């Protein structure tokens, strides 16, 4: 039973949730930024200074704030939610351990970890009303969800609806396209419905496949 007072967090597992398979298999929730190293004794400013140098100062500060909350604000017993768009699923888990840094990590490319007991899943399209899907579609990688009571209720529903939770089927990590032997980013567009930047190949008439 999930108790009152627990905080509900949204944690992304890479683009479209491709890393969730490894997270569920390893019983962890994970964030990126290996360049920071172990962040448990770092200030937000120190974390930002060690974010990958490719990031702009603004993006580095945003990433540092999220990682700092992951390290310092998440508590054992809190609930994490993450989406896996390949299977149209929303996964729910309960934090069971303190922060740790692991390199190598059981989730390749995601070295900042917390132990999690993944306990349930819901269907994104049929178990969440459209107005609630936007709660889990926002751009940040890690954030506290608004309307905690609603998401606690959804977490209990996910627990009750799930008898034996298995990792979702593995989806491919994003790849760079090759043009004339040179790697270039996959073309993207902003979806007119959810406002998120998505690969151009999944957008039709301005709306991405996830919002159709």
N, C-alpha and C positions, 0 to 999 in steps of 0.2 A: 504493500500500500504506500502510495506517495504521500508525504506529509506536507501540511501547509508550511510556508516559510522557505521552501526550496525555490531556488532561482532557475528559470528556464532559459537556456542559451541556444542560439542557432549557430552551428559550426559547419562550415562548408568543407567538403572532402574533395576539393579540386573541381575543375570545370565539369558541370553536369553530374558531379558526384563520383567521378571515375575511381577515386581512391577509397571509396567506402567499403568495397569488397575486402580490402586488406584491413581496414579499421575494425570491421565486425569480426573478421577471422582472428584478429589479435586482441580483441577486447580493449580497444583504445579509441580515443578521439585525438586527432592530431592536427597540428598547424605547421606551416612551412617556416622558412628563414633559418637555414642551417648556419648561415654566416654569423648569426648572433651568438651561437653557442649556448651554453647553459645560462638561462636568463633569470634564475631564481633570486640572485642578489644584485640585479641591474636595475637602474632607474629607467624611466621611459626615455629620457634623453640618451642614456648609454645604449639602450636597445636601438633607438633610431640611428645612432652613429654607426652601428654595426649591420644595419640592413643593407642588402645587396646595393652596391654603388650605382646600379642601373636605375634605381628608383629615384624619382624626384624628391626634394625635401618634403613636400606636402604628403606624397604617398608614403614616404618613409615614416613620417610622424604618425599617420593613420595606422600603418601596420604595427608600429611600436606600441600604440595605445591598445590595440586589440590583443597583441601578444602579452602585454603587461596585465590586462584583465584576465587572460587565460591562466597566467602564472599566479596572480595574487588574489583575484576576486572569486574564482570558481571554488566551490567547497564540495567536499565529499557529501553525497546525497542530492546534489543538484541534478537537474535533468538536461540532457543535450538532445537536440533535434537536428537532423540533417536530411537533405533530399538526395534522391537518386533518380534522375530524370529518365534514364534509359528504361527503368521499370516503372516509372510514374509512382514511386514510393516515397514515403516520409518515414524515416527510422527514428526510434526513440531509445535513449539509453540513460542509465543512472551512473553518475560519477562515483567511483569506488576507491580512488587513490589520489595521491598528491602529484604535483607536476614533476616531470623528469625530462631530461634531454637525452636522446639516444641517437648515436651515429656510429654504425649503421642502425637504421630504424626498421621495424617490422612493416612500416608503411613507407616505401621508398619516396624520398623527396619531402617527407613530412617528419621532422625530427623532434618537435616539441609535443610531448605526449601527456595524457592522463588516462589512467585505467578507467574503463567504462563497462558496465554490464548492459549490453544491448538487449532489450526485453520485448520490443514490439514494433510493428509497422502498420501504417495505414495507406490506403490508396489516395494519392494526391488529388485525383480528379473526382472521385466519388465520395470520399470521406471528409473532404474539406470544401466548404463553400467557396465560390470564386473570390469573394471579398477577403477571405482569409489566406488564400494562396499568396497574395502579395506580401503577407507578413514574413514568409520564408523565401521570397524572391528578391529581397533587397540586395544591393551591391556588396556591402561589407562581408568579409569572410567570417567574422565572429562578432556576435552582438547579443545583448539581452533582449528577449522578445517582449513586446508590449502585451498587455492583457494576459498577465501570468495565470489568472484563474482559468481562462479559456484553455490555455495550452496544458495546464495540469489536468483538466478534464479530458482533453484529447490524449494525453499520455496514459491515463487510466483506461480509456477506450482501446488504445493500442495494446496495452497489456492484456486486457480481457479478450481481445480478438485474435491474439497470437498464441498458438500452442507451442510451436517449435520454430524459433527464429533462425534462419539461415542467412549467410552473406548473400547479397544480391549478385546476379550474374555479372561477371567482369566486363566492363566497357573500356574501350581504348582511351589511353591518355591522348590529349591534344598533340598533334604533330605539326611541324613546320612543313610548308609546301616547298618544293624545289622548282626554281625557275632559272633555267640556264646554268644549273649547277650551284646556284646561290640560294640559301635559305631565306625565305621571306615569310612574314606572319600570315596566317590564314585570314582572308578578308572578313571583316565583321561589319554589322550594322546594329543600330539601336532599335529594339522592338518598340513599336508605338503603343503596345498594350502594357507590358511590364516595365518598360523603360530601361531594360538591361541590354548590354552589348552582347550580341550572339553571333555565331558564325553565319555569314550571308547565305550559306546553302540551306539553312533551316528557316529562312524568313520568306514569306510569301505575302505580297500586298502589304508589306510593312509590319506584319505580325508574325512572331516566331511560332514554331511548331508547338512549343511548350504552352502557349497561351490559346491555341486554337480550341 
